[in-house]
Amino acid sequence: MLPFAVRGVLFDLDGTLVDSAPDLWGAMNHVLAARGYPLLELQQVRHLVGHGARCLLARGFWGEEAEPPLADTAFEEAVALFLAYYRDHLTDNSLPYPGVREALQRLQQQGLFLGVVTNKPEALARKMLEELHLRPFFSQVVGGDSLPQRKPAAEPLLYPLNQWGILPHQALMVGDSSTDVEAARAAGCPVVLMSHGYSRGIAVQQLRADAVLDHFEQLPGCLCAE
């Protein structure tokens, strides 16, 4: 399918544009320590990222397949503690992956619409992009709490496309996990995965994306204007 003829590109945030695991790890261990749970290694946290803070915390407490409990006051207090700590340490050690800024500049110069679609809360996503000086590249930022649905549902991808006035086949989703592939398929967008991200220990080549890239410098060459 290369090159992709598109008018817009949607990016996942954690594990795609930004290596945010070090600060998620810090926030996770802050909560685990406060609640008397064993601390996790950084690599363990890399395998838990992808479905938002509540899922991340549930997996940190109870294992990789755990789901957030419903109507659990103690758990919701832990989530609030996690988010408060994380908000204050959002980019202490998180950085864009090599080549991200240069690739975004090239795509912007090509006149493409650029947006972020993440399961991170929208306010934290915007704050991260601001602090890492990436926010000006994106005309749309959709977070996990921006709509009633979150990835892997199609709606978070379709919303920015509607704002831009383009069809799903005219936009490429760039992500790092099965969540991004499922969301792109549901929306009808082609999808590329970055091999450097958080795929929960599954080789990205097994996730049936349309292409897998190892470095952001490869991305502009995969696209052509529609």
Secondary structure, DSSP 8 states (H G I E B T S, - for coil): --SEEESEEEE--BTTTEE-HHHHHHHHHHHHHHHT-----HHHHHTT-SS-HHHHHHHHHH-TT----SS-HHHHHHHHHHHHHHHHTTTSS-EE-TTHHHHHHHHHHTT-EEEEE-SS-HHHHHHHHHHTT-GGG-SEEE-TTSSS--TTSSHHHHHHHHHHT--GGGEEEEESSHHHHHHHHHHT--EEEETTS--TT--GGGS--SEEESSGGGSGGGEEE-
